Structures are given as C-alpha cells and as structure tokens.
Amino acid sequence: MKENTCAACDCELDATRIAVKIGGRTVEVCCEECAVALREAEAATRAVQTADK
C-alpha cells in the first residue's frame, strides 16, 4: 500500500481524506464508507480475540 492511497480500498487520497485510528495506529481512508468498514473489521477482530480467551 502506498502512503497516498486509501488503507481500505487503495484509491488515491485527496483533500477529503479521513484519519481513522485502528489498533492504536492512525491510517487514512478516502471516504466515510471506508472508515466505517475498517472500524467494523477491527470490532469483529476484537470480538473474535475476546471470545478465544
């Protein structure tokens, strides 16, 4: 993944980029849909990790 592409879909980032904190790290996405997708993926991963303990 390039530094100037969306962390979720690899689209080019422009001035409307959104910073999202995932797993203690900040990544940038191109739109709110990608931000929601990453947040949901993180929540699902945490749920599985918690269930495995």
PyMOL commands that set and color helices and strands:
alter all, ss='L'
color gray80, all
select helices_A, chain A and resi 32-52
alter helices_A, ss='H'
color red, helices_A
select strands_A, chain A and resi 18-22+25-29
alter strands_A, ss='S'
color yellow, strands_A
deselect
rebuild
show_as cartoon
